[in-house]
Amino acid sequence: MTYALNVARSILGQPWKWRGGGADARDPGFVPDDLVTQLLLARGCPRDALDAHRNPTIRAFMPDPSLFQDMDVAAERLADAIRDQEDVRIFGDYDVDGATSAALLIRLLRDLGLAARPYIPDRLMEGYGPSGEALVRLAGEGASLIVTVDCGAQAFDALAQARAVGVDVVVVDHHKCATALPLALALVNPNRLDENAEAATHGHLAAVGVAFLLGAALVRVLRARGWFAARKEPDLMALLDIVALGTVADVAQLRGLNRAFVAQGLKIMGKRRNVGLAALIDASGLTRAPLCHDLGFALGPRINAGGRVGQADLGVRLLTTEDPAEAAHIAQQLNHYNEERRAIESGVQEEAEALLAAQDNRAVAVIAGKGWHPGVIGIVAGRIKEKAGRPAIVIALDDAGVGKGSGRSISGVDLGAAVLAARDSGLLVAGGGHAMAAGLTVEEGKIDALADFLGERLEGAVARARDDRALLIDAVLAPAGVNPDYIAAIEQGGPYGAGWPAPRIAAGPMRVIKADIVGNGHLRAILGGDDGKSFKAIAFRQAETELGQAILGAPRDRRLWVAGRAKIDDWGSRPAAELHLEDAAWAD
């Protein structure tokens, strides 16, 4: 076994391995373009597709929307609704993917001359997905067509009730489907089990990506009908900023079409054409055009905060308004809700970690508590997953003994399929999701049985995933190589995110010049190399871990290899390189 830098066991107890062939930037013959090629190849890019992946475009990766089951039926029905000026409602989920999917269709339909209205259910009062009560009520208000986005694939009862009162429902979703499908006029979802092989390769799309494909199909239908003979055709590309936000915030894998969505969407976002997004960027404190990670860590959480602890429809209202004053007001509301969310999340996190410490080390961590806010359990589940190194489900119990749960998984373990199996076994009131995330409703008395079921079902997959655990290194640098020019070079292989990981470098050997704790358990350090160069490193929420303690207590005469993601720190007067530290290993 060949280990990167001969690290068979790091301070965090894992081996370091090369991702692909690895690249040693200390080599005198090394040039940045060679590294970018290696980065692309190591992420699965075929050699004959390097040029397309260096600059991913919609034209290069866009499939024919008609490949997908029910796509043409959905597009024709929407075209009829535009022609007849019907009352159309867009029923969206309360997260970022739901808000962006709804906003995309509302903006497109508005450009096509139809004023569709959104409906976003309240997380606490209505829960996830369309309810029969809500659909019947919308029909009673005059809606003749309801389009559900980012939900509906498992809404059997709700869609049956909608069918009974004569309202058409089109489902636009990406969550896992059962063999049987609910009664809908059309159900567009690349994860349908009866989907053809080519369309199924797009199963990693977020719902907003599926909505974009529906938009393209709709414009094509209208073009064939002569709708644009006296009207301007809408600019679908102008909506890619919304698509990029939903794709990244939903942690969709940045492969193929998703990479094109995000690469091109970031360009559109930088032009600040959407007044709501521009207001959100300003409210988040960004003073430059957003980068890919900003969508997931700065903008997405603020949109999500409305659905988690505030007003569920704020996100879609922000993304569809044309009034700068209204946009600024909503962005500030979301900022406030985001701060409130952080405070609530911190309390739930502390209690959940205490319960985790008292549990057996089973394959899936299932943690439940009373009084927890359902709006933050998904975030807490993600933190527990990272801490425990295994899938985690966090459940908020209400006074009636019913729990709303949210789960997050690790690579190689399909949590969504396991939750569907638990539902089919009678352990859940409701449940669904995809490989890396799931949601569920469970009676308090069945939580232990659920934990046993998931543990037994996923034990083998979790064990294999954990045995294969290794820190994958893309390149090793001398300390002087960790600089803004190098970071700019590796960005050419982006955008980076889920499924297309940002490059991880190893640097050193380094000595710890200074180290301290900042914020909520974050480790900050200044690291210096034998070449006389130094840089700042930060390890988030690592101060109390073995890594944090090793850095804080490192002798000045002992050197380390350090590994992490090189980033630009642009808060000062001059951009500087810093390392987001993930692991370290003693060099001597």
C-alpha positions in Angstrom: 0.0 0.0 0.0 1.4 3.4 -1.0 0.5 6.2 1.3 0.8 9.9 0.6 3.9 11.2 2.3 4.1 7.8 4.0 1.3 8.7 6.4 -0.3 5.4 7.3 -2.0 6.8 10.4 -2.4 10.6 11.0 -3.2 12.4 14.2 -6.9 11.8 13.5 -6.2 8.1 12.9 -6.6 7.8 9.2 -4.2 7.1 6.3 -3.4 9.6 3.6 -3.8 8.5 0.1 -3.4 10.1 -3.3 -6.5 11.0 -5.2 -5.8 9.8 -8.7 -2.1 10.0 -9.3 -1.4 13.0 -7.1 0.9 15.9 -8.0 4.0 17.2 -6.3 4.1 20.9 -6.8 7.7 21.0 -5.4 8.9 19.4 -8.6 10.9 22.0 -10.6 9.0 20.9 -13.8 5.6 21.4 -12.3 3.3 24.0 -13.9 -0.3 24.9 -12.8 -1.9 23.6 -16.0 -0.6 20.1 -15.3 -2.2 20.2 -11.9 -5.6 21.3 -13.3 -5.5 18.4 -15.7 -4.7 16.0 -12.8 -7.5 17.5 -10.8 -10.0 16.9 -13.5 -8.8 13.3 -14.2 -8.8 12.4 -10.6 -12.5 13.4 -10.3 -13.5 11.1 -13.1 -13.3 13.3 -16.1 -12.5 11.3 -19.3 -9.3 12.4 -21.0 -11.2 13.2 -24.2 -13.6 15.5 -22.3 -11.0 17.7 -20.5 -11.8 20.8 -22.5 -15.6 20.5 -21.8 -14.9 20.1 -18.1 -12.5 23.0 -17.9 -15.3 25.4 -19.0 -18.6 23.5 -18.4 -21.4 25.0 -20.6 -25.1 24.3 -20.7 -24.8 23.5 -24.4 -22.2 20.8 -23.8 -24.1 19.0 -21.0 -27.8 19.7 -21.5 -29.9 16.6 -22.4 -33.1 16.7 -24.5 -35.8 17.3 -21.9 -38.1 14.9 -23.8 -35.9 12.1 -22.6 -37.6 12.2 -19.3 -40.9 10.4 -18.6 -43.9 12.8 -18.5 -41.8 15.8 -19.5 -43.7 16.5 -22.7 -47.1 16.0 -20.9 -46.1 18.5 -18.2 -44.8 21.0 -20.8 -48.0 20.8 -22.9 -50.2 21.2 -19.9 -48.3 24.3 -18.8 -48.5 25.7 -22.3 -52.3 25.2 -22.2 -52.5 27.0 -18.9 -50.5 30.0 -20.3 -52.8 30.1 -23.4 -56.0 30.0 -21.4 -54.7 32.2 -18.5 -55.5 29.6 -15.9 -55.0 29.9 -12.1 -51.7 28.1 -11.6 -50.1 27.5 -8.2 -46.6 26.4 -7.6 -46.4 24.3 -4.4 -42.8 24.2 -3.2 -40.9 22.7 -0.3 -39.7 25.1 2.4 -36.0 24.6 1.8 -33.6 26.3 -0.7 -34.2 23.7 -3.4 -38.0 24.2 -3.1 -37.8 28.0 -3.0 -35.5 28.2 -6.0 -37.6 25.7 -8.0 -40.7 27.6 -7.3 -39.1 30.9 -8.0 -37.7 29.7 -11.3 -41.1 28.6 -12.6 -42.9 31.7 -11.3 -40.3 34.0 -13.0 -40.5 32.0 -16.2 -44.3 31.9 -16.3 -44.4 35.6 -15.6 -42.1 36.3 -18.6 -44.5 34.1 -20.6 -47.5 36.2 -19.5 -48.9 34.1 -16.7 -49.0 35.2 -13.1 -48.6 32.0 -11.1 -48.7 32.1 -7.4 -46.5 30.2 -4.9 -47.6 28.1 -2.0 -45.0 27.1 0.6 -46.3 24.9 3.5 -45.4 25.9 7.1 -42.8 23.4 8.4 -44.3 23.2 11.9 -48.0 23.3 11.1 -48.2 21.4 7.8 -44.9 19.4 7.5 -43.1 18.3 4.4 -44.8 17.9 1.0 -48.2 18.5 -0.3 -51.2 17.6 1.9 -54.6 16.7 0.6 -56.1 19.5 2.7 -53.8 22.1 1.1 -54.4 20.9 -2.5 -58.1 20.7 -2.1 -58.1 24.2 -0.6 -56.1 25.6 -3.5 -58.6 24.0 -5.9 -61.4 25.6 -4.0 -59.8 28.9 -4.4 -59.9 28.5 -8.2 -56.6 26.7 -9.1 -57.0 24.4 -12.1 -53.3 23.4 -12.2 -50.9 22.8 -9.3 -47.2 22.2 -9.9 -45.4 20.6 -6.9 -41.6 21.2 -6.9 -39.1 19.4 -4.7 -41.9 17.3 -3.3 -44.8 15.1 -4.3 -43.0 11.9 -5.4 -44.4 10.0 -2.4 -47.7 12.1 -1.9 -50.1 9.2 -2.7 -53.0 10.3 -0.5 -52.7 14.1 -1.2 -52.6 13.6 -5.0 -55.6 11.2 -4.8 -57.6 13.9 -3.0 -56.6 16.4 -5.6 -57.6 14.1 -8.4 -61.0 13.6 -6.7 -61.8 17.3 -6.8 -60.7 17.7 -10.4 -57.5 19.7 -10.2 -54.5 18.7 -12.3 -51.2 18.2 -10.5 -47.8 18.1 -12.1 -45.0 16.8 -9.9 -41.4 18.0 -10.4 -39.2 16.2 -8.0 -35.9 14.4 -7.6 -36.4 12.3 -4.4 -36.5 8.6 -4.5 -39.7 7.0 -5.9 -41.5 3.8 -5.0 -42.4 1.2 -7.7 -46.0 2.6 -7.6 -46.4 6.3 -8.4 -49.0 8.7 -7.0 -51.9 9.8 -9.2 -50.6 12.9 -11.0 -51.2 14.2 -14.5 -47.4 14.1 -14.9 -44.6 13.1 -12.6 -41.2 14.4 -13.8 -38.4 12.9 -11.8 -35.1 11.4 -13.0 -35.3 9.0 -10.1 -38.4 7.2 -11.2 -37.8 3.5 -11.2 -39.3 3.2 -14.7 -37.1 6.0 -16.1 -35.0 5.1 -19.1 -31.2 4.6 -18.7 -30.1 7.9 -20.3 -32.5 10.0 -18.3 -31.6 8.1 -15.1 -28.0 9.3 -15.4 -29.3 12.7 -14.3 -30.6 11.4 -11.0 -28.2 13.6 -9.2 -30.0 16.8 -10.3 -31.6 18.9 -7.6 -35.3 19.7 -8.1 -34.4 23.2 -9.4 -32.4 21.5 -12.2 -35.4 19.4 -13.1 -37.5 22.5 -13.1 -35.0 24.2 -15.5 -35.4 21.2 -17.9 -39.2 21.6 -17.7 -38.8 25.3 -18.5 -36.8 24.4 -21.6 -39.4 21.9 -22.6 -42.2 24.5 -22.1 -40.4 27.2 -24.2 -39.9 24.6 -27.0 -43.6 23.7 -27.0 -44.7 27.3 -27.1 -42.2 28.0 -29.9 -43.7 25.2 -31.9 -47.2 26.7 -31.3 -46.1 30.1 -32.6 -46.4 31.7 -29.2 -43.4 34.0 -29.8 -44.5 35.3 -33.2 -45.5 38.6 -31.5 -43.7 38.1 -28.1 -40.2 38.1 -27.0 -38.8 34.7 -26.1 -37.7 34.5 -22.4 -34.0 34.2 -21.6 -33.7 30.9 -19.8 -30.0 31.4 -19.2 -30.8 34.4 -17.0 -32.4 32.0 -14.5 -29.2 30.1 -14.0 -28.3 32.1 -10.9 -31.3 30.6 -9.1 -30.5 27.1 -10.4 -26.9 27.4 -9.1 -28.1 28.5 -5.7 -30.6 25.6 -5.3 -28.1 23.0 -6.7 -25.3 23.9 -4.3 -27.5 24.5 -1.3 -29.2 21.1 -1.7 -25.7 19.5 -1.8 -26.4 18.0 -5.2 -23.4 16.3 -6.8 -21.5 18.7 -9.1 -21.1 16.3 -12.0 -22.1 16.8 -15.6 -25.0 19.2 -16.1 -24.9 20.4 -12.4 -21.3 21.6 -12.9 -22.5 23.6 -16.0 -25.5 25.0 -14.0 -23.2 26.2 -11.2 -20.3 27.5 -13.4 -22.6 29.5 -15.6 -25.0 30.4 -12.8 -22.2 32.1 -10.8 -21.5 34.3 -13.8 -25.1 35.4 -14.0 -25.2 35.9 -10.2 -22.2 38.2 -10.4 -24.1 40.5 -12.7 -26.7 41.1 -9.9 -29.7 41.0 -12.3 -32.0 39.3 -9.7 -32.7 42.1 -7.2 -33.6 39.6 -4.5 -30.3 37.7 -4.8 -28.4 41.0 -5.0 -30.1 42.1 -1.7 -29.2 38.7 -0.1 -25.6 39.0 -1.2 -25.4 42.5 0.4 -27.2 41.3 3.6 -24.7 38.4 3.9 -21.8 40.8 4.0 -20.2 39.7 0.8 -18.3 42.5 -0.9 -17.4 40.5 -4.1 -19.2 38.3 -6.6 -20.2 35.0 -4.8 -18.1 31.9 -5.2 -19.5 28.4 -5.2 -18.9 27.8 -1.4 -20.7 31.1 -0.7 -23.9 29.6 -2.1 -23.8 26.8 0.5 -22.4 28.7 3.5 -23.6 32.3 3.1 -26.7 32.6 0.9 -28.3 29.1 1.2 -28.6 29.2 5.0 -30.3 32.5 4.9 -32.9 31.3 2.5 -33.3 28.2 4.6 -33.8 30.2 7.8 -37.2 31.4 6.6 -38.5 27.8 6.3 -36.7 26.6 9.5 -37.6 29.2 12.1 -39.4 32.1 10.3 -41.9 32.6 7.5 -41.8 29.7 5.0 -42.5 31.8 1.9 -39.8 34.5 2.4 -37.3 32.7 0.2 -39.5 32.5 -2.9 -40.8 36.0 -2.3 -37.2 37.3 -2.2 -36.2 35.5 -5.4 -39.3 36.6 -7.4 -39.7 40.3 -6.4 -38.7 43.1 -8.7 -38.9 45.8 -6.0 -35.4 46.6 -4.5 -37.0 48.0 -1.3 -39.0 44.9 -0.7 -36.0 42.7 -1.5 -33.8 44.6 1.0 -36.5 44.2 3.7 -36.9 40.5 3.1 -33.1 39.9 3.0 -32.8 41.6 6.4 -35.7 39.5 7.8 -33.9 36.4 6.6 -30.7 37.6 8.2 -32.5 38.0 11.5 -34.0 34.5 11.2 -30.6 33.1 10.4 -29.2 34.4 13.6 -32.2 33.0 15.5 -31.6 29.7 13.8 -28.0 29.6 14.9 -28.9 30.2 18.6 -31.6 27.4 18.5 -29.2 25.1 16.7 -26.5 25.5 19.3 -28.7 24.4 22.1 -30.0 21.3 20.2 -26.5 20.4 19.1 -25.2 20.4 22.7 -28.0 18.1 23.9 -27.7 15.8 20.9 -24.0 15.4 21.4 -24.6 14.5 25.1 -27.1 11.8 24.0 -24.6 10.5 21.4 -21.9 10.1 24.0 -24.2 7.8 26.0 -25.1 5.6 23.0 -23.6 2.3 21.8 -21.5 2.7 18.7 -24.1 1.3 16.3 -24.0 1.7 12.5 -26.5 4.6 12.4 -26.7 7.2 15.2 -30.4 7.8 16.0 -31.0 10.6 18.5 -34.3 11.9 19.8 -35.2 14.7 22.1 -38.3 16.6 23.3 -38.6 20.3 22.8 -36.1 20.4 19.9 -37.0 22.7 17.1 -37.7 20.7 13.9 -36.3 23.4 11.8 -32.7 22.8 12.9 -32.5 19.0 13.2 -31.2 18.6 9.7 -28.2 20.8 10.4 -27.6 19.0 13.7 -27.8 15.6 12.0 -25.0 16.8 9.6 -22.8 17.8 12.5 -23.5 14.6 14.4 -22.6 12.6 11.2 -19.3 14.5 11.0 -18.5 13.9 14.6 -19.4 10.2 14.7 -18.2 9.3 11.2 -21.4 7.4 10.5 -25.0 8.2 9.3 -27.1 10.2 11.8 -30.8 10.8 12.3 -31.9 13.5 14.7 -35.6 13.4 15.8 -37.6 16.2 17.4 -40.4 14.8 19.5 -43.7 16.8 20.1 -46.0 16.6 23.1 -48.2 14.0 21.3 -45.3 11.6 21.1 -44.7 12.0 17.3 -41.2 12.7 16.0 -40.1 14.6 13.0 -36.6 13.3 12.0 -33.9 14.4 9.6 -31.0 12.2 8.5 -27.6 12.7 6.9 -25.4 10.0 5.5 -21.8 9.3 4.6 -20.5 8.5 1.2 -21.3 5.0 0.1 -24.3 4.5 2.4 -27.8 5.0 0.9 -29.8 6.4 3.8 -32.9 7.4 1.7 -33.4 3.8 0.5 -33.1 2.5 4.0 -35.7 5.0 5.3 -38.1 4.0 2.5 -37.6 0.3 3.6 -38.4 1.3 7.2 -41.5 3.0 6.1 -42.6 0.0 4.0 -42.0 -2.2 7.1 -44.4 -0.2 9.2 -41.9 1.5 11.4 -42.6 5.0 10.1 -45.7 7.2 9.6 -43.9 8.8 6.6 -40.4 8.9 5.1 -38.3 9.3 2.1 -35.2 11.1 0.7 -32.1 10.3 -1.3 -28.8 8.7 -0.8 -27.2 11.4 1.4 -30.3 12.8 3.2 -33.7 11.7 4.4 -36.7 12.9 6.3 -39.2 10.9 8.4 -42.1 10.9 10.8 -42.1 8.3 13.5 -44.0 7.5 16.7 -42.0 7.8 19.8 -42.6 4.1 20.8 -41.0 2.9 17.5 -37.8 4.8 17.6 -35.7 2.0 19.2 -37.1 -0.5 16.7 -36.2 2.0 13.9 -32.7 2.3 15.2 -32.3 -1.5 15.3 -33.7 -1.8 11.8 -31.4 0.8 10.3 -28.4 -0.5 12.2 -28.9 -4.0 10.9 -29.7 -2.9 7.4 -26.8 -0.5 7.0 -24.2 -2.2 9.2 -22.3 -3.7 6.3 -22.4 -0.6 4.1 -21.2 1.6 7.0 -18.4 -0.8 7.9 -17.2 -0.8 4.3 -17.4 2.9 4.1 -15.5 3.4 7.3 -12.8 0.8 6.4 -12.3 2.6 3.1 -11.9 5.9 5.0 -8.8 7.8 4.0 -7.9 11.5 3.6 -7.4 11.9 -0.2 -4.6 14.3 -1.2 -4.4 16.0 -4.5 -1.0 17.7 -4.2 1.9 18.3 -1.8 3.4 21.7 -1.6 6.3 23.4 0.0 5.1 26.1 2.5 5.9 28.8 -0.1 3.6 27.2 -2.6 0.5 27.9 -0.5 -0.1 31.3 -2.0 -2.9 33.2 -3.9 -1.5 32.3 -7.3 -1.7 28.6 -6.6 -5.2 28.9 -5.3 -6.3 30.8 -8.4 -4.8 28.1 -10.6 -6.6 25.2 -8.9 -9.9 27.1 -9.2 -9.7 26.4 -12.9 -10.8 22.8 -12.1 -14.0 24.0 -10.4 -16.7 24.6 -9.4 -16.1 22.3 -6.5 -18.7 20.8 -4.2 -20.4 17.5 -3.5 -19.3 14.9 -5.9 -16.5 17.1 -7.3 -14.5 17.8 -4.2 -12.3 20.8 -3.8 -8.5 20.0 -4.0 -6.9 19.0 -0.7 -3.3 19.8 -0.4 -0.6 18.6 2.0 2.1 21.1 3.0 5.2 21.0 5.1 7.0 20.0 7.0 5.7 22.8 9.2 6.3 24.0 12.8 3.5 25.6 14.9 4.5 29.2 15.5 1.4 30.1 17.3 -2.0 28.5 18.1 -5.1 29.5 20.0 -8.8 28.9 20.2 -11.3 31.4 18.6 -15.0 31.5 18.3 -17.1 28.4 19.1 -14.3 25.9 19.5 -12.3 26.8 16.3 -8.5 26.3 16.2 -6.4 29.1 14.7 -2.7 28.7 14.0 0.3 30.2 12.3 2.5 27.5 10.6 6.0 28.1 9.5 8.2 26.0 7.1 11.8 25.3 6.7 11.8 27.6 3.7 11.1 30.6 5.9 7.5 30.9 4.7 4.4 30.8 6.9 0.7 30.9 6.5 -2.4 31.0 8.6 -4.5 27.8 9.3 -7.9 27.4 10.8 -9.7 24.2 11.8 -13.4 24.6 12.4 -14.9 23.1 15.6 -11.6 21.1 16.1 -10.2 22.7 19.3 -11.3 19.8 21.6 -10.4 17.0 19.1 -7.1 15.1 18.9 -6.1 17.3 16.0 -6.8 20.5 17.9 -5.0 19.3 21.0 -2.0 18.2 19.0 -1.6 21.6 17.3 -2.1 23.5 20.6 0.5 21.4 22.3 3.0 20.9 19.5 6.6 21.5 20.6 8.4 24.2 18.6 11.1 21.8 17.6 8.8 19.1 16.2 7.5 19.3 12.6 4.2 18.2 11.0 2.7 17.6 7.6 -0.6 19.5 7.5 -3.5 18.8 5.1 -6.6 20.7 4.1 -8.2 23.1 1.6 -6.3 26.2 0.5 -8.5 29.2 0.5 -8.2 33.0 -0.1 -8.5 35.1 3.0 -9.9 38.3 1.5 -10.8 40.1 4.8 -7.6 42.1 5.0 -6.2 44.8 2.8 -4.4 42.2 0.6 -5.7 38.7 -0.3 -3.7 36.0 1.5 -3.7 32.3 1.4 -4.9 30.3 4.4 -5.3 26.6 5.0 -8.6 25.1 6.2 -7.0 22.4 8.3 -8.5 18.9 8.2 -5.7 16.7 9.5 -2.0 16.6 10.4 0.7 14.0 10.8 4.0 14.1 12.6 6.9 14.5 10.1 9.6 13.6 12.7 
